[in-house]
Amino acid sequence: MKRIGLIIVIILLIASTALAKDESAAFDFVIGLTQQNMEMDWWFAIPSQFGPMVSKVESVSKGEYFNILPIFNNYGADKDGIAKITYMVLIIKPDNTRYQQIEDLNGYSGKITGPHLLPAKERLTVCFEPEDMFGEYIIKIEAFDWIKNQRVEKKVKINLKEFELPELNKGDMEWIFSYPSKPESRKAITAFLSPPRPYINKDGSIVWSALWFYKYVIEENDFLSPQIIEFFNKKATEQQKKDIILLFHLSNKTKELGLKEDLKQYRQGLNKIKIPDPYTEITTGDQLDMLWAEFFATGRVKPVRQIISSFKLSKFIGTLEKVKNKKLDINSDDVKQQAMLEAVFRSAMWSLGSNCFQSSLLFQYCVGLYQSDKLNVLEKKYLKAIIQQVSEEKNQKVQPTKAEPEISAVSAQ
């Protein structure tokens, strides 16, 4: 993909979550500037009783990507239910000259299946280059509804600023629970550089719940690597250097650090680390930790589905109780394995419930998965229990049924 200051990413997706639309009203749209994942599980994988959250971004630094997401409403459809919308984007520099203009983008073309708000089928991912001037950029969008023969123009602003890491209050972890819907990668790096505990335990085991999260953060945000490397070369303590080497090792990026001989030895010692595969059959807590890290760093539904697959371990329920009552011998290898697998199942259940309570997006994913045909009977049984418990605890009026969803609206955060 040629890099010319504006990177065009075209993603083709089907119609959106069912939301309010009024064909009698004038064609309209809103502009979302967001850093949410453009695979858009956060839009397409949630039930329609929940309006998708579009988290706005107001400023970026050079090399940092953001997405321009038009969302169309009150559009027309022909007698066959076909809608056709195109749009253009003009970006204006702080000195009021043109930065970039892209014509004839596909807003939507094809049959609609109901009263939907429609996210544009072709969307732009923008990245400012090192030579670009700092300041306020204006993004103008002109959209045309070919069925209604109506044209609408709107604009938003975004600031290009110097890169800086924010400060975090000690013990402040609330941002992690909102990260899937509102990614704040700078906060993640600040937290990574000041961990509450070492990333490698005294026994040599890895704290996957933390490191796997930061691994995904730097892989999803390319602009961070040069900033971390600069910090590594100019400011990092000896321990911070080792932490950065460990993180870059997991992402196969250590060559970018240009290590000196003493640190090369530390790097070579990391080769003995065995990295679990969270997408094989779940048998360990480390796999669960890695899946949770992926969810919170990316907002994708895939790791949530994999966590739910561990419910098959429920067949080992009762092992721990039998061990406690001396009915099973814990010294038996088979009993040890079965007891561990029961513990993994209970950990999966507990973590799903706890994290659903903290993360609205996760709760919505779980309701969506329950209402889908992607789960087996056993998985639905346990997921239903979690949804009901969390609903009661949060006093939400959401039941895991296939009742007709309520009509909602997109909310901006």
N, C-alpha and C positions, 0 to 999 in steps of 0.2 A: 504494500500500500504506500503510495507516494505521500510524503509528508510536506505539505505546503502551507502550514499554519492552520488549515482547516482540514480535518479528517472526516471523510464521509463514510458513515457506517449504515448500510441498508439492512434492515431487519424486517422480514415479512411475517406478519402474525395475523391470526384470525380475529374475528370480532371480539369486542371487549366484554367485560362484566356488564350485565344488564343494569342500566341506570336511566334516569329520567331524560326524555327528549320530547320536544314539542314541535311537530312539523309545521304548525301554523305560525310559529314565531320566526323571526328573521334568522338566517344562517349566522352562526357565531362560533367562536373558539376561544380557548385560553392557551397561554403559552406557559409551559412548565420548563424551567431551567433546573435541572436536577443532576445529581451524581449517583442516583439509584441505578442498579443493574438493568441494562436495557434488554435482557432476556425477559424482564417484566413478569416474573412469577408473582411479584407483589401486586400485580394487576389481574393477571389471568388465572392464578391459582387460588383465589379467595372467593367465597360465595358472595352472591349479589346483595345479601343483607348487610354486608360491610362495604362501605365506600372505600376504594383504594386511596392510600395516602401518597400524595406527591410532595416530596420534601424539596423545598426550594433552596437553591444555592445563590448567594448574592455576590461572592467574590472568589477568585481563584488566583493561583500563582502560575508562573510560566512552566509549561510542560504538564500542567494539571488538566485532565479532561473534565468536561461537563457536557451534558446532553441537552439538546433543544427538542422538546417534546410538545408539539401542538396537539390539543385535544378538542375534537370537533363536536358541536352540538347543534340541534335544530336544522340538520341538513335535509336535503330532499332525496326522494327515491322515485324512480320511474314505475310504470305499471307492473314491471317484473320484479320490483324490489331491489333494483340496482342503484347504488349510490356512486357518485364520482366527484372527488375533491382533489384539486391540485394546489400547490402552494410554492412560494418562493421566499428565500431568506436573504436579507441584506444586513451585513454587519458593518457598523460605522465606527471608525477610530475616535479616540478622544479629541483629535484635532479636526474632527468633522469630515474627514476624507473616507473613501470607501476602503474597507478592509477585505471583504469578500462578499460575493453575491452568487447564489445558487438558484437556478431556475428549474421549473417543471418537476418539482418533487411530488411523488405520489402520496397524497394525503390519505385517500382511500379509493379503491375501485373494486366493485364487486357487489354481490348480493348481501344484504343485511338481514339478520335473523330476528330482529326485534328492536325495541327502543333503547339503543345503546349510545353512550358516549364513545366516540371512536378516537383512540390514539393514532397518530399518523403512522402509516405503514412504512414510509421511508423517513428515517430520523437522522439528525446530524449530531455527531460527536465532535466537539470543538476543542482544540488545544492551541494555546498561544505559544509562540516561539521565542527564543532568547532575544531576538532583535526587535520584538514588538514593544511598543511604548506602554508604560504603565498609565493607568487612569481608567475612566469610565467609558465602556463600549455600549453602543445602542444596537439592539437586535430587533430589526423590523421584519414582520412576517405579513405577507399578503396572501390570503387564501381565497380560492374561487370554487363555488359550488356550481357544477355544470348542470345539475338538474334544476335547481332554483334560479340559476343565472344571477347569483348574488356574489359580490366581492366584499371582503372585510379585511381591514388592515389593523394590526396592533403592534405594539413595541414594548420591550422590556429592557432593563439595563443590567450590566454586570461589570464589576470592578476587577481590574488586573492589578494585583498587589505583590509586593515582595514576599518571599516565602519566610515564614516564621513559625516556630513551634509555640503553641499555647501553654499556659501553665495549668496544672491540674492540682486541685486540693488533695492532700494525702488521704487515701482511702476512698476517693471519689470514683465509683465504678458504675454509676447510673448510666453514663453515656454508652456503655456496652449494650445495654438492653434496648436502646433506641437505635443503635448502629445499623441493624439490618434495614431499617426504614429511612434513617437519616445518617448516612456514613460520614464520619468526621475523621479522616485518616490522620490528620495532624495530631489530634488527641491520642490516637492509637500509638503513634511513634513516641510522643511524650511519655506515655505510660510504659511502653516497651523499654525505654532508656532508664526508667526508675522503677524496677520491679519490686514488689513487696517481699519476694523470696527468690532464691536462685532458680534459674531455668533447668539446672541439672541437680538432681538430688544427691545426697551423700553416697547412695548406693549406685550412682551412675545412671539411674533412670531419668527420663526426660519428662518435664512438665508439659505434656502435649496440649493440655487445655489452653495454655497461654501461647506457646510457640507456634502451634498450628494456626491459631488466630492471626498472629502477626505475619506469618508466612503468606497467608491469603491476602492480607492487607497490602503488603508490598507488591505482590503479584498482580493485584487488581488496580494498583496505582503506580504506574511506571515512574512517575515524576519523583517519587520518594527516594528511589535508589541513589541518584546523584546527591541528594541532600544528606542522606545517611552517610554516604562515602565521604563527603566534605566534613561532616561532624566527626567521623572516624579519624580522619587525618589531622584535624585541628583541635578538637576539644575533648575527645573521648578519654575516659579513664581506662586503666588497664582492664578492669572488669567489663566496662562497656564495650571495649574492643572485642573481647572474647564473646560477649553476647551477640554482637553484630556479626562476627565470623560464624557463630552457630546458626544464626538466622539466615545468613546468605548461603551457608552450606546446605540447608534444607531446600533452598530455591535454586541450587546449582549456580550461584553467582559469586563465589569467593574469588574468582579470577579478577573481578572488577575492583577488588580491594587493594591489589598490588602489595601483598603481604611481605613483611621483612622476615628474615630467617627464623627468629625466635617465635614469631606467631605462626609461621608455616608448620612448625612442629605441633602446635596446638591444633591447627587445622587438620593435620594428618591423623591426629588422635580421634577426630570426630568420625572417621570412616568406620569405626567399629559400632557406631550407633545403628541399631536395627529399627527401621521405620515401619510401623504396623500399616497394614492396608485396611482402612475403615470400610472398604466396599467388598471385602470378603465376608463370609458369615461371621456375625458378631459373637465373640466369645470372651472379650476382655473389656475392662473399663477404659483402657487407653483408646480403643476404637470409638467408644461413645464420646470421650473427650474431644477427639479429633473431629467427629461429625458435628458436635455442638460448636466447635471453633469455626468450622466452615460455614455453618448457618449464620452465626453472628457476624462473620466477616463479609459475607456475600449476600445474605437475604434470600438465598435460593431455597427451593422446597426439596430438592433432591436429598440432602443429608437428613432432613426430617423423615422422609419416607424410609430411608435406610435404618434410622433409629427404631421406627415402628416395626421393622422386620424382626427386631430382637424379641418381640413378644412371643415368638415360638419357644423361647426358653422357659415359658411359664410351665412347661411340662416337668420342670425340676422343682416346682413349688413343694415345700414340705421337707426337703432335704435338710435344711438348716435346723428345723425344729426336731427332726429325728436325731440329728447329731447332738443337739443340746440335751435330748432326753436319753442319750446313750443307746438309741435303737440302731444307729449306724456308727461304724468305726471310722473316725476322721483320718485314721492312719492309712486307710485304703485309698489308693490312687484314684479309683473310680469315684469314690465318695467325695474326695477332695475336689475333683473336677466338677461333679454335679453340684456341690455346694457353691463353688465359684460361679457356675453358670446361673444358679438361682440368684446369687448376689448381683450379677450383671443385669438380669431381668428386673430385679427390684430397683436397681439404680436407674435403668431406662425409664421405668414407670415414674419414679420419684422426680427425675430431672425433667421429664416432659411436663408433669404437672406444675412443678416449681417455675420452670421457664415460661410456660403458657401464662402463668399468673403475672409474670414480669413483662413479657413481650406480647403486645397486641397482635403483631403480624404472625407470630408463631401460633397463637390461639386460632387466628383466622385460617391459617394453613391446615391446622388439625381438623377444624370443622369442614373445610373444603375436601380434605382427604376422606373424612368419614362419609361425606355425601357422594363421593365419587365411586366408581367401580374398580378402583385400584387396590383395594384392601380385601383380604380374605375374612372369613367369619370370625376367626380368632382375633385378628388385629382389630376389627371393628368392635368387638366386645370390650377389649381393654381400652381402646381409644375413647369409646363412648363413656366409660366410667370416668376417665380423666376430664373429658369435656364437661360432663355434668358437675363434677366436683369443682372445677375451676369456675364454671358459670355461677354456681351457688356462692362460692367464696367472693367473687367479684360482683355478685348481685346483678348478673347480666341476664337479659331475657332472651337467651339464645339456647335453643334445644337442638341436639344433633339428629334432626329428622329431615325428611325431604319435602317439607311443607313449602308452599309457594313463597319465595323470598320477598321481603319488603323492598320497596323502591328507595334507593338512597342517592346521594350525590357525592361527587368527588370532593374531598376536603384537602386543603393545603396546609402543610405544617411549616 
